[in-house]
Amino acid sequence: MLYPSSNPAANIIANHDFSNGLHSWHPNCCKGFVVSAESGNPTGMSAKSGGNYAVVTNRTECWQGLEQDITGRISPGSTYSVSACVGVSGPLSGSTDVLATLKLENCGSATSHLFIGKTSVSKERWEMVEGTFSLPTMPERVVFYLEGPSPGIELLIDSVVISCSSLREFESTSTGCDVAGDENIVINPQFEDGLNNWSGRGCKVVLHDSMADGKIVPQSGKVFASATERTQSWNGIQQEITGRVQRKLAYNVAAIVRIFGNNVTTATVRATLWVQTPDRREQYIGIANVQATDKAWVQLQGKFLLNGSPSRVVVYLEGPPPGTDILVNALIIKHAEKIPPSPAPVIENPDFGVNIITNSQLDDSTNGWFPLGNCSLSVGSGAPHILPPMARASLGAYEPLSGRCIVVKNRTQTWMGPAQMITDKLKLFLTYQVSAWVRIGSGASGPQNVNVALGVDSQWVNGGQVDSNDDRWHEIGGSFRIEKQPSKVMVYIQGPAAGVDLMVAGLQIFPVDRKARFKYLRRQTDKIRKRDVILKFSGANSRSLAGTFVKVVQTQNSFPIGSCINRANIDNEDFVDFFVKNFNWAVFGNELKWYWTEPQQGNFNYKDADDMLSLCQNHKIETRGHCIFWEVQDTVQQWIQALNKSDLMTAVQNRLTGLLTRYKGKFRHYDVNNEMMHGSFYQDRLGKDIRPNMFKTANQLDPSVTLFVNDYHVEDGCDTRSCPEKYIEHILDLQEQGAPVGGIGIQGHIDNPVGPVVCSALDKLGILGLPIWFTELDVSSVNEYVRGEDLEVMLREAFAHPAVEGVVLWGFWELFMSRDNAHLVNAEGGINETGKAFLALKREWLSHARGQVDEQGQFEFRGFHGTYAVEVVTPSKKKVSKAFVVDKGDSPLVVSIDM
């Protein structure tokens, strides 16, 4: 299939302004006609363009409208902008929505719909429907259509434009006017000068004007290149950019790529930087990847930044299996433009605490509900009358539940259950808490997963889940947030095996009032993180102290707040400056993991970890050791996976001895065997005893270190494998086998957190009496203000809970985090709105006091634990200064100051 190449920004809609009547357009189960200037004004509207417009009439359903097949005119991976001028006519009072939608059809699977955008339209006014879309893969048929108004309302369409915005931006970067300093640093980016400045990385490169008997032609320009005769996945096409790329500047990368040959129809193409440092260390920096096909050109996009001053830099494309060619039409690398952040969302009438579920108490039978699939719904009794605890913590005083439940029978698929449409009840960027009581019927073999799910257009969203293996009622608690306007949202309860009955009671979905929760958390924080302090002055009589001024400043809060760092980061002095000023603990992202320290058997690399440890020691920053082992098989080196049982046991012992002997006394914590709730590589091969033995041996080699378990999705209610109850069983099992487990690690990779759900998990884990740490905390939102609020939720919940003894963020600098839209500091060092929220919290958690010495020669205040400096000035201008530490304690701390 050929795709347009002469003008990528051109409108791909045929007959976009109806100048050729309805040619290329099709009324979907309705009728249509075109109004021209000559035909009068039957709808009371004149064409906005001054020409023709279409009228869609005889509509009996909301989804009926005008459509056009655009299958042959779009490419997967490219981003398209949509703009349609629309109006309405007919018996309408007020306004109605008009939607732009894609219908995606594949043979043998259900048709899906992709929402693009919508606008509110009233009579006698033209409005614009705008939006964007991108398809990761190419369906067999793609149909664009406009829909939405109520039956009987005529839909008017003046014009429609769909253009490839990503390709338009790509073209402008390569052919538009360059501003000084922002030129493309790739030489000969579209191969106009043949293959000059390009070379093969372990393979050949060839220039083409077409391939495959003319079926493959350039998307733009006249030629393209191929990396061929590839024998390794890392073989590809490369260009050295040494001297043209500057450190500490962010660069955008865009490439037009596809694959060819070896019967491979789809494969990942990656853009990678090879960097050599002055001390001849090598770094490989992943920039971006895209799923490429043999049928169409796709765009690969990414961003990178170099922290240090390299001696050599090479950019290259790699990835597909050996024997498959990588085709490249163009490669652009330009200094990234600074994009202003989106404003803070303004949410009118958020209705905090108001349940959006219709007929939640089943007062009106099952009205408002429908069965998903061919199961049956009825109303039963005997359900709890009290609100589930996590919802109660958010809502406070609340009327008792009705005691009624939905009983779901005749379930023949796991996804069958009660459902409800909630599209029009949701507001963007509001965080919703989910709460319900659930129970399963008899006849189940083993625990059954029950899940409150949301179908957001074609995406599954997890609203919380629980395992049930008895006839008791179980609480489900979770949360979700929607940040992009959907066309359809359905909530449904699913999960148990076919044939197992399901009961659901008191489903609540309501927006949470985070600010109200923060007030409560401040009070809790004052109770557990502060102490009364008495400054007692001596060496002078009370009269001479009259009028003496006291100023107390807290210089550091002692509560551990740390961050993940990696070796490349510490070459950037701006990164180091923010890190040492704002964190008192650190963890290494990869550099202590076994696959990093011994990538091949006997080939050790401890230099990176040594460099990072040295930085932390020089700045008196404590460090966590992450991790000795990682139980998930995909993270284990191939040479380890190839060992027999005996050799694997020897390798495990050598790893323990080598690591803990080398760093004895230098790390305060170790995550001994990471993610045991989600993997079992070592246990499967070496038996159940290996896990406690790892702890025992580590403790023998370094008795000073605290040994942690560490896992994810413990605190958010969305993964039954690592829910608090199972995590507790896991820890107790290790302890019963003699493992000296000293701490509980909750990773904290969380979305749209809700305080009471997180706090419930902490309360449950707190019964073990072990210190709890959030060890890898990050939150993600496209909006920096919302992301900052998410981070504030997690930090306040941790700081206000007595069982939590530290929090470590999983990074803070853009391009050096494991999740997109999670950073606090932009790539070139600007502190974003999330970072500002973080720093504001840090300032809030410092205590300052000032005043005068009282009649007893004392000055009293209550302050956070940590380091303080006091300055005392007598009426005679005598100055006395002293530093002191406020540590934990129930009784007031008395600090003597000799005057």
C-alpha positions in Angstrom: 0.0 0.0 0.0 1.3 3.5 -0.9 0.9 6.5 1.4 1.0 10.1 0.3 4.5 11.5 0.2 4.5 14.7 -1.8 2.8 16.8 0.8 2.4 15.2 4.2 0.5 18.2 5.6 -2.2 17.9 3.0 -5.8 17.2 4.0 -6.4 13.4 3.6 -10.2 13.9 3.5 -11.5 13.7 0.0 -14.1 16.3 -1.0 -13.6 18.0 2.3 -15.8 21.0 1.6 -18.6 19.1 -0.3 -17.8 21.0 -3.5 -18.5 17.7 -5.2 -21.7 17.0 -3.4 -21.5 13.9 -1.2 -18.9 12.2 -3.3 -16.6 10.0 -1.0 -19.0 10.5 1.9 -21.6 8.0 3.1 -24.6 8.7 5.4 -24.6 5.9 8.1 -28.1 4.5 8.4 -29.6 7.9 7.7 -29.9 10.3 4.8 -27.9 13.3 3.6 -27.8 16.1 1.0 -25.7 19.1 0.2 -26.8 22.7 0.5 -25.2 25.1 -1.9 -25.3 28.9 -2.1 -27.6 28.6 -5.1 -30.1 26.2 -3.4 -31.2 28.7 -0.8 -31.1 28.3 3.0 -33.3 25.4 4.1 -31.7 25.1 7.6 -31.5 28.8 8.4 -27.7 28.5 8.2 -25.3 29.9 5.6 -22.1 27.9 4.9 -19.2 29.3 7.0 -16.9 28.8 4.1 -19.3 30.6 1.7 -19.6 27.4 -0.4 -21.5 24.2 0.3 -22.3 22.3 3.4 -23.8 18.8 4.1 -27.0 18.1 6.0 -27.4 14.7 7.7 -31.1 14.0 8.3 -33.6 11.2 9.2 -31.4 10.3 12.2 -33.0 7.9 14.6 -29.9 7.1 16.7 -27.2 9.4 18.3 -24.4 7.5 16.4 -25.8 8.1 13.0 -23.9 10.6 10.9 -21.7 11.1 7.9 -18.6 8.9 7.4 -15.7 8.5 5.0 -13.3 5.5 4.6 -9.7 6.8 5.1 -8.0 3.4 5.2 -5.5 4.0 2.4 -4.5 7.5 3.6 -3.1 7.1 7.0 0.0 5.5 8.5 0.4 3.8 11.8 2.6 5.7 14.3 1.8 9.1 12.8 -0.2 11.7 14.6 -3.2 13.3 12.8 -4.9 16.5 13.6 -8.7 16.7 13.0 -10.7 19.9 12.6 -14.4 19.9 11.5 -16.8 22.8 11.2 -20.2 21.6 12.4 -23.7 22.9 13.2 -27.1 21.6 14.0 -30.7 22.2 12.9 -34.1 21.0 14.1 -36.2 20.8 17.3 -33.4 21.7 19.7 -33.5 23.9 22.8 -30.1 24.6 24.3 -27.1 22.8 23.0 -26.0 19.3 22.0 -22.6 17.5 21.5 -21.1 16.7 18.1 -18.4 14.0 18.2 -15.6 13.1 15.8 -14.9 9.3 15.9 -12.9 6.6 14.2 -14.3 3.2 13.5 -11.6 0.5 13.4 -12.5 -2.8 11.8 -10.5 -6.1 11.7 -11.6 -9.4 10.3 -12.4 -11.9 13.0 -12.5 -9.4 15.9 -14.9 -6.9 17.2 -15.1 -3.5 15.7 -13.7 -0.8 18.0 -14.2 2.9 18.2 -11.7 5.6 18.9 -12.9 9.0 20.2 -11.2 12.0 18.7 -12.9 15.1 20.0 -16.2 16.7 20.7 -17.8 20.2 20.9 -21.0 21.7 22.2 -23.2 23.1 19.4 -26.4 25.2 19.5 -28.6 26.2 16.6 -27.6 28.9 14.1 -23.9 28.7 15.1 -21.0 27.0 13.5 -18.5 25.4 16.0 -15.2 23.5 15.6 -14.7 19.9 16.6 -11.0 19.4 17.1 -8.7 16.6 18.3 -5.9 14.3 17.4 -5.4 10.6 16.9 -2.6 8.1 16.3 -2.9 4.4 15.5 -0.1 2.1 16.8 -1.0 -0.6 14.3 -3.0 -0.5 11.1 -6.5 -2.0 11.1 -8.0 -3.6 8.0 -10.4 -0.7 7.7 -10.5 2.8 9.2 -13.6 5.0 8.9 -13.9 8.6 10.1 -17.3 9.9 11.0 -19.2 12.7 12.8 -22.0 11.8 15.2 -23.6 12.8 18.4 -26.8 14.9 18.3 -30.1 13.4 19.6 -32.3 11.6 17.2 -34.3 14.0 15.1 -31.7 16.7 15.1 -30.0 17.4 11.8 -26.2 17.4 11.7 -24.6 20.1 9.5 -21.0 19.8 8.3 -19.3 22.7 6.5 -15.8 21.2 6.1 -13.5 18.6 7.5 -9.7 18.6 7.6 -7.5 15.7 8.7 -3.7 16.3 8.3 -0.7 14.5 9.5 0.5 16.9 12.2 3.5 14.7 13.3 4.7 14.6 9.7 4.1 18.3 9.2 6.2 19.0 12.3 8.8 16.5 11.0 9.0 18.2 7.7 9.4 21.6 9.3 12.3 20.4 11.4 14.1 19.2 8.3 13.2 21.7 5.6 11.9 24.8 7.4 13.9 27.9 8.4 16.4 27.1 11.2 16.9 29.5 14.0 20.6 29.9 15.1 21.5 27.1 17.5 18.4 25.0 16.7 19.5 23.5 13.4 19.4 19.7 12.8 22.7 18.3 14.0 22.4 15.3 11.7 24.3 15.8 8.5 22.5 14.7 5.3 19.4 13.8 7.2 17.3 12.8 4.2 20.1 11.2 2.1 20.0 14.0 -0.5 23.8 13.6 -0.6 23.7 9.8 -0.9 25.2 8.0 2.1 27.8 10.6 3.0 28.3 10.8 6.8 26.3 7.5 7.2 27.7 4.1 7.9 26.6 0.6 8.9 26.9 -0.6 12.5 28.1 -4.1 11.9 26.2 -4.3 8.6 25.9 -2.7 5.1 23.9 0.4 4.2 22.3 0.8 0.8 20.6 3.8 -0.9 17.2 3.2 -2.7 14.6 5.2 -4.6 12.2 2.2 -4.3 12.1 -1.4 -3.2 9.9 -4.5 -3.6 9.1 -3.8 -7.3 8.1 -0.2 -6.6 5.8 -1.0 -3.6 8.1 0.8 -1.2 8.9 4.4 -2.0 10.1 7.3 0.2 7.4 9.0 2.3 9.2 12.3 1.7 12.1 13.3 -0.5 13.4 11.1 -3.3 15.4 8.4 -1.6 15.8 6.3 1.6 18.5 4.1 3.1 18.4 0.5 4.3 20.6 -1.3 6.9 20.9 -4.7 5.3 22.8 -8.0 5.9 22.2 -7.6 9.6 23.4 -10.6 11.7 22.7 -9.1 15.2 19.8 -7.1 16.6 22.2 -4.2 17.3 23.3 -3.9 13.7 21.9 -0.8 12.0 22.6 2.5 10.4 24.6 5.1 12.3 26.1 8.6 12.2 28.7 10.1 14.5 27.5 13.4 16.0 30.6 14.2 18.2 31.1 17.9 18.5 27.6 18.8 17.3 25.7 17.8 20.5 26.2 19.7 23.7 26.0 18.4 27.3 23.1 19.4 29.5 20.9 20.3 26.5 17.8 18.3 25.7 17.4 17.1 22.1 14.3 15.9 20.2 14.8 13.0 17.9 12.5 12.0 15.0 13.0 9.4 12.3 10.8 7.9 9.6 11.4 4.1 9.5 10.0 0.8 8.4 11.2 -2.8 8.1 11.6 -5.2 5.2 12.5 -8.9 4.7 12.9 -12.3 6.4 9.1 -12.7 6.7 9.0 -10.4 9.6 5.9 -8.2 9.5 6.4 -6.2 12.7 9.4 -5.5 14.9 10.7 -2.9 17.3 13.1 -0.2 15.9 15.1 1.6 18.5 17.1 4.8 18.4 20.2 4.6 20.6 23.2 6.7 21.6 26.6 5.2 22.0 28.7 7.5 24.2 32.3 7.2 25.1 33.6 9.2 28.0 37.1 10.7 28.3 38.1 7.8 30.6 37.0 5.4 27.8 33.9 4.2 29.7 31.0 3.3 27.3 27.4 4.2 27.8 24.3 3.2 25.8 21.4 5.6 26.1 18.0 4.5 24.8 16.3 7.4 23.1 13.0 5.9 21.7 11.4 2.9 20.1 8.5 2.3 17.8 6.7 -0.8 16.6 7.6 -0.7 12.9 5.9 -2.8 10.1 6.7 -3.9 6.6 3.6 -2.2 5.2 4.0 1.5 6.0 6.4 4.1 7.2 6.1 5.0 10.9 7.6 7.8 12.9 9.9 7.2 15.8 10.1 10.0 18.3 12.1 10.6 21.5 14.3 12.9 23.6 17.7 12.7 25.2 20.2 14.7 27.2 24.0 14.1 27.8 25.1 14.8 31.4 28.8 14.7 30.9 31.3 15.8 28.4 31.7 12.9 25.9 34.8 12.2 23.8 32.6 10.5 21.2 28.9 10.2 20.4 27.2 8.0 17.8 23.5 7.8 17.1 22.2 4.6 15.5 19.0 2.7 14.7 18.8 -1.0 15.8 16.3 -3.6 17.1 14.7 -5.9 14.5 15.8 -9.6 14.4 18.8 -10.5 12.3 18.0 -10.8 8.6 15.4 -8.0 8.6 16.4 -4.7 7.0 15.9 -1.4 8.7 14.6 1.3 6.3 15.2 5.0 7.1 13.7 7.9 5.2 15.0 10.7 7.4 16.5 11.4 10.8 16.2 14.7 12.7 17.9 15.7 15.9 17.3 19.3 17.1 17.5 21.1 20.4 14.2 20.6 22.2 11.9 23.5 22.4 10.7 24.5 25.9 7.0 23.8 26.1 5.0 25.7 28.8 3.1 23.5 31.2 -0.7 23.1 30.9 -2.5 25.2 33.5 -4.0 23.8 36.6 -7.3 22.1 35.9 -10.3 24.2 36.9 -13.1 21.8 38.1 -16.5 23.4 38.6 -18.8 21.8 41.2 -16.6 18.8 41.9 -19.3 17.3 44.2 -16.8 15.7 46.6 -18.1 12.6 48.2 -21.2 12.3 45.9 -21.7 8.8 44.5 -22.0 8.8 40.7 -23.5 5.3 40.6 -27.2 5.2 39.9 -29.4 3.1 42.2 -26.4 2.0 44.2 -28.7 0.9 47.1 -31.0 -1.0 44.8 -34.1 0.8 46.1 -35.4 0.6 42.5 -34.8 -3.0 41.8 -32.0 -3.3 39.2 -32.9 -0.1 37.3 -29.9 1.7 36.0 -27.9 -1.5 35.8 -27.6 -4.0 33.0 -25.9 -7.4 32.6 -22.7 -7.4 30.7 -23.0 -10.6 28.6 -25.8 -13.1 28.9 -25.7 -13.4 32.7 -28.8 -12.5 34.8 -29.2 -9.8 37.5 -31.5 -9.9 40.5 -31.7 -8.2 43.9 -30.7 -10.2 47.0 -30.5 -9.5 50.7 -28.1 -10.1 53.6 -25.4 -7.7 52.5 -23.5 -5.5 55.0 -25.3 -2.3 56.3 -22.0 -0.4 57.0 -19.9 1.4 54.5 -16.6 -0.3 53.7 -13.8 1.1 55.9 -11.8 2.8 53.2 -14.8 4.7 51.9 -15.8 5.5 55.5 -12.4 7.1 56.1 -13.1 9.4 53.1 -16.8 10.1 53.6 -17.1 10.2 57.4 -20.6 10.0 58.8 -22.8 8.2 56.3 -26.2 6.7 56.1 -26.3 2.9 56.6 -26.4 0.8 53.4 -29.6 -0.9 52.5 -28.4 -4.5 53.0 -29.4 -5.3 49.4 -27.1 -6.7 46.8 -27.0 -7.5 43.1 -26.9 -11.2 42.6 -25.3 -12.3 39.3 -26.1 -15.8 38.0 -25.6 -17.7 34.8 -22.1 -16.3 34.2 -20.4 -18.2 31.3 -17.3 -15.8 31.0 -15.1 -14.2 33.6 -15.9 -10.7 32.4 -19.7 -11.1 32.9 -21.3 -9.1 35.7 -23.4 -6.0 36.5 -22.6 -2.9 34.5 -23.5 0.8 34.3 -22.7 3.6 31.9 -21.1 6.6 33.7 -19.8 8.7 30.8 -21.6 11.9 31.5 -21.0 11.8 35.2 -17.2 11.9 35.1 -15.0 15.1 35.2 -11.5 15.2 33.8 -8.6 15.3 36.2 -10.8 14.5 39.2 -9.6 11.6 41.3 -12.3 9.1 42.1 -12.4 6.6 44.9 -14.0 3.2 44.3 -15.6 1.2 47.1 -17.8 -1.9 47.2 -18.6 -5.1 49.1 -18.3 -8.3 47.0 -18.9 -11.9 47.7 -18.8 -15.1 45.6 -21.2 -18.0 45.5 -20.4 -21.7 46.3 -18.7 -24.0 43.8 -15.5 -22.1 43.3 -12.3 -24.1 43.2 -9.7 -21.9 44.8 -9.5 -18.1 45.4 -11.5 -16.0 42.9 -10.4 -12.6 41.7 -13.1 -9.9 41.8 -12.5 -6.7 40.0 -14.2 -3.3 39.7 -13.2 -2.4 36.1 -13.9 0.5 33.8 -14.1 0.3 30.1 -12.9 3.8 28.9 -13.5 3.7 25.2 -11.3 0.6 24.2 -9.1 0.7 27.3 -9.4 -1.3 30.5 -8.9 0.7 33.7 -8.5 -1.1 37.1 -10.7 0.3 39.8 -9.6 -2.1 42.5 -9.7 -5.9 43.1 -9.7 -8.5 45.8 -9.4 -12.3 46.1 -12.3 -14.2 47.6 -12.2 -17.8 48.6 -15.0 -18.1 51.1 -18.6 -17.0 51.6 -17.6 -13.8 53.5 -18.1 -10.2 52.2 -14.9 -8.6 51.1 -14.1 -4.9 50.6 -12.8 -3.6 47.3 -11.0 -0.3 47.4 -9.3 1.5 44.6 -9.2 4.7 42.5 -8.9 6.1 39.0 -8.7 9.3 37.1 -9.4 10.2 33.5 -7.2 12.8 31.8 -8.4 12.7 28.2 -12.0 13.1 27.2 -13.6 9.7 26.5 -16.6 9.0 24.4 -17.9 6.1 26.5 -17.2 4.9 30.0 -18.7 1.8 31.5 -18.1 0.5 35.0 -18.6 -3.3 35.6 -17.7 -5.9 38.2 -16.0 -9.0 36.8 -13.5 -11.7 37.6 -14.7 -15.0 39.1 -14.5 -18.2 37.0 -17.4 -19.1 34.7 -20.3 -20.7 36.7 -19.4 -18.9 39.9 -22.2 -16.6 41.2 -21.2 -13.0 42.1 -22.8 -10.6 44.6 -22.1 -6.9 44.7 -23.4 -4.4 47.4 -23.0 -0.7 47.9 -20.8 0.2 44.9 -19.6 3.8 45.5 -17.6 5.9 43.0 -17.1 9.4 44.2 -14.6 12.3 43.8 -12.2 12.6 46.8 -11.6 15.9 48.6 -7.8 15.8 48.9 -7.6 19.2 50.6 -9.9 18.0 53.4 -7.7 14.9 53.9 -4.6 17.1 54.0 -6.0 19.0 57.0 -6.5 15.8 58.9 -3.0 14.6 57.9 -1.4 17.8 59.2 -2.9 17.2 62.6 -1.6 13.6 62.6 1.8 14.7 61.5 2.0 17.2 64.4 1.4 14.4 66.8 4.0 11.9 65.6 6.7 14.0 63.9 7.1 16.8 66.4 8.3 17.2 70.0 8.1 19.8 72.6 11.4 21.6 73.2 12.4 23.7 76.2 15.5 25.9 75.8 16.8 26.5 79.3 19.1 29.4 79.8 21.8 29.4 82.6 24.7 31.4 83.6 22.7 34.6 84.3 19.9 35.6 86.6 16.4 35.9 85.3 16.4 39.7 85.5 19.4 40.0 83.1 17.5 37.7 80.7 14.5 39.9 80.5 14.0 41.1 77.0 16.4 38.5 75.6 15.4 37.6 72.0 15.4 34.0 70.8 15.4 32.9 67.1 15.1 29.2 66.4 15.7 27.9 62.8 15.4 24.3 61.8 18.1 23.5 59.2 17.1 20.0 58.4 14.3 17.6 59.0 15.7 14.2 60.0 12.9 12.2 58.3 14.6 10.3 55.5 13.5 11.6 52.0 15.7 10.2 49.3 15.9 9.7 45.6 17.1 7.3 43.0 20.2 8.3 41.1 22.2 6.7 38.3 25.9 7.0 37.3 25.2 9.3 34.3 23.4 11.8 36.5 26.4 12.6 38.7 28.3 14.0 35.8 25.7 16.8 35.7 26.5 19.4 38.3 23.0 20.9 38.2 21.5 17.5 39.0 24.0 17.0 41.8 23.2 20.4 43.2 19.4 19.7 43.4 20.0 16.2 44.8 22.3 17.2 47.7 20.2 20.2 48.7 16.9 18.3 48.8 17.5 14.7 49.7 19.2 13.0 52.6 19.1 9.4 51.3 19.9 7.7 48.0 19.3 4.5 46.1 21.1 3.5 42.9 18.7 2.8 40.0 20.7 -0.1 38.3 24.3 0.1 39.3 24.2 -2.3 42.2 22.0 -4.9 40.5 23.6 -8.2 39.6 23.0 -7.7 35.9 25.0 -4.5 36.1 27.9 -5.6 38.4 28.4 -8.9 36.6 26.9 -8.8 33.1 29.0 -11.8 32.0 30.3 -14.4 34.4 33.5 -13.2 36.0 33.3 -9.8 34.3 32.7 -7.4 37.2 31.8 -3.7 37.2 31.7 -2.0 40.6 33.2 1.3 39.4 29.9 2.9 38.7 28.5 2.0 42.2 31.8 3.1 43.8 31.6 6.5 42.1 28.0 7.0 43.3 28.7 5.8 46.8 31.7 8.2 47.0 29.4 11.1 46.0 26.9 10.2 48.7 29.5 9.8 51.4 31.1 13.2 50.6 27.7 14.8 51.1 26.7 12.7 54.2 23.8 11.1 52.3 22.8 7.7 53.5 22.3 4.9 50.9 20.0 1.9 50.3 21.5 -1.2 48.6 19.1 -2.1 45.7 19.2 -5.0 45.2 21.2 -8.2 45.9 18.9 -10.4 43.9 15.8 -9.9 41.7 13.3 -12.8 41.7 11.7 -11.9 38.3 13.1 -14.1 35.6 13.2 -11.4 32.8 15.7 -9.4 34.9 18.1 -12.3 35.3 21.2 -12.4 33.1 21.3 -15.2 30.5 24.5 -16.7 31.8 22.8 -17.2 35.2 19.7 -18.7 33.6 21.9 -21.2 31.8 23.5 -22.5 35.0 22.6 -25.9 36.5 21.4 -26.1 40.1 24.8 -26.7 41.7 26.5 -23.9 39.7 23.6 -21.5 40.3 23.9 -22.1 44.1 27.6 -21.4 43.9 26.9 -18.2 41.9 24.3 -17.0 44.4 26.8 -17.6 47.3 29.5 -15.7 45.4 27.2 -12.8 44.7 26.4 -12.5 48.4 30.0 -12.8 49.5 31.4 -10.5 46.8 28.8 -7.7 47.3 28.4 -7.6 51.0 32.1 -8.0 51.8 33.0 -5.2 49.4 30.5 -2.8 50.8 30.4 -3.9 54.4 29.1 -1.1 56.6 28.5 1.2 53.7 24.9 0.6 52.9 22.2 1.1 55.6 19.6 -1.1 53.9 19.6 -4.0 51.4 16.6 -5.1 49.3 17.6 -8.8 49.5 15.4 -10.5 46.8 13.4 -7.9 44.9 9.7 -8.6 44.0 9.2 -12.0 45.5 5.4 -11.5 45.2 5.8 -11.3 41.4 8.6 -13.7 40.6 10.2 -17.0 41.7 13.3 -17.6 39.5 15.6 -18.6 42.4 13.0 -20.4 44.4 11.9 -22.5 41.4 15.4 -23.6 40.8 16.9 -23.8 44.3 14.0 -24.6 46.5 12.0 -22.7 49.1 14.9 -22.5 51.5 16.9 -20.2 49.2 14.8 -17.1 50.1 15.4 -17.2 53.9 19.0 -18.4 53.3 19.7 -15.2 51.3 18.6 -13.2 54.3 20.5 -15.3 56.8 23.8 -15.2 54.7 23.5 -11.4 54.1 23.0 -10.8 57.8 26.1 -12.9 58.6 28.2 -11.0 56.1 27.1 -7.6 57.3 25.2 -7.6 60.6 24.9 -3.8 60.6 22.6 -3.6 57.6 18.8 -3.7 57.7 17.4 -6.3 55.3 14.2 -5.5 53.4 11.6 -7.2 51.4 10.5 -5.0 48.5 7.5 -5.2 46.2 5.0 -3.2 44.2 1.2 -2.6 44.1 1.0 -3.2 47.8 -0.7 0.0 48.7 -3.1 0.8 45.8 -5.7 -2.0 45.9 -5.1 -3.0 42.3 -3.1 -6.2 42.5 -4.2 -9.2 44.5 -0.8 -10.9 44.2 0.8 -8.3 46.5 -2.1 -7.0 48.6 -1.2 -6.2 52.2 -2.7 -9.5 53.5 -0.5 -11.6 51.2 2.5 -9.4 51.9 2.1 -10.0 55.6 1.8 -13.8 55.1 4.9 -13.7 52.9 6.9 -11.8 55.6 5.7 -14.0 58.4 6.6 -17.1 56.3 10.2 -15.8 55.8 10.5 -15.0 59.6 9.2 -18.5 60.5 12.1 -19.9 58.4 14.6 -17.8 60.3 15.0 -14.9 57.8 16.0 -11.7 59.7 13.6 -9.5 57.9 14.2 -6.0 59.2 12.1 -3.7 57.0 9.1 -3.6 54.7 9.7 -2.0 51.3 6.7 -0.6 49.4 7.9 0.5 46.0 5.1 3.0 45.5 4.8 3.2 41.7 1.3 4.5 42.0 -1.4 6.2 39.9 -4.1 8.6 41.1 -3.5 7.8 44.8 -6.3 8.1 47.4 -5.2 8.7 51.0 -7.5 6.2 52.8 -6.7 3.4 50.4 -2.9 3.9 51.0 -3.4 4.4 54.7 -5.4 1.2 55.0 -2.5 -0.8 53.6 0.0 0.9 56.0 -2.3 0.2 59.0 -2.4 -3.5 58.0 1.3 -3.8 57.5 2.0 -1.8 60.7 0.9 -4.7 62.9 4.2 -6.5 62.1 6.1 -3.8 64.0 8.7 -3.5 61.3 9.8 -0.1 59.8 8.0 0.6 56.5 9.7 2.5 53.7 8.3 3.7 50.4 11.4 2.7 48.4 10.7 3.7 44.8 7.9 6.3 44.9 6.8 7.9 41.7 3.5 9.3 40.4 2.5 10.2 36.8 0.1 12.7 35.2 0.3 14.8 32.0 -0.6 17.8 34.1 2.2 19.0 36.4 -0.2 20.5 39.0 -2.2 17.2 39.3 1.1 15.3 39.4 2.3 17.5 42.3 -1.0 16.9 44.1 -0.5 13.1 43.7 3.0 13.4 45.1 1.7 15.5 48.0 -0.9 12.7 48.8 1.8 10.1 49.0 4.3 12.2 51.0 1.7 13.4 53.5 0.3 9.9 54.0 3.8 8.6 54.7 4.8 11.4 57.0 1.6 11.2 59.0 1.8 7.4 59.6 3.8 6.2 62.6 4.9 3.0 60.9 6.6 4.8 58.0 10.3 5.6 58.6 11.4 6.9 55.2 10.5 7.7 51.6 12.7 7.4 48.5 11.6 8.8 45.2 12.4 6.8 42.1 14.1 9.8 40.5 13.2 13.4 39.9 14.9 14.6 36.7 13.2 14.4 33.3 14.6 11.7 30.9 16.1 9.8 33.9 13.0 8.2 35.3 11.3 4.9 34.5 7.9 6.5 33.9 6.8 9.3 31.6 5.3 12.5 33.0 6.7 11.7 36.5 9.6 14.2 36.8 9.9 17.2 39.2 12.7 18.9 37.3 12.8 19.4 33.5 15.6 18.0 31.4 17.6 21.3 31.4 17.2 22.0 35.1 13.9 24.0 35.4 11.9 23.1 38.4 8.3 22.4 37.2 5.1 22.7 39.1 5.4 19.2 40.6 8.9 20.1 41.9 7.6 23.4 43.3 4.9 21.4 45.2 7.6 19.1 46.6 9.8 21.9 47.7 6.8 23.7 49.4 6.2 20.5 51.4 9.9 20.4 52.4 9.6 24.0 53.6 6.4 23.2 55.5 8.2 20.4 57.4 10.7 22.8 58.9 9.9 24.4 62.3 10.9 28.0 63.1 10.2 29.9 66.3 11.0 33.3 67.7 10.2 35.2 70.8 11.5 36.3 74.2 12.8 34.3 77.2 10.1 33.9 79.8 10.2 34.7 83.6 11.6 31.2 84.3 14.5 31.8 82.0 13.1 29.5 79.3 11.8 29.5 75.8 9.4 26.8 74.7 8.3 25.6 71.2 7.1 22.5 69.4 9.1 21.4 66.3 9.8 18.7 63.8 12.5 16.2 64.6 15.8 17.3 63.1 18.7 19.7 63.3 18.3 23.2 64.7 20.3 26.4 65.2 19.3 28.9 67.9 20.5 32.5 68.1 20.1 34.4 71.4 20.5 38.2 71.6 20.4 39.9 75.0 19.3 43.6 75.5 23.0 44.4 75.9 23.5 42.9 72.3 25.4 39.9 73.6 24.9 37.0 71.0 25.0 33.3 71.8 24.5 30.6 69.1 24.1 26.9 69.5 23.2 23.9 67.3 21.1 21.1 68.7 19.1 18.1 67.5 15.5 17.2 68.3 15.1 13.5 68.2 12.1 11.3 68.8 10.7 11.2 72.3 7.5 11.5 74.3 8.7 13.9 77.0 9.8 17.4 76.3 13.5 17.8 75.2 15.4 20.2 77.4 18.3 22.0 75.8 20.6 23.9 78.1 22.2 27.1 76.8 24.9 28.7 78.8 24.7 32.5 78.6 
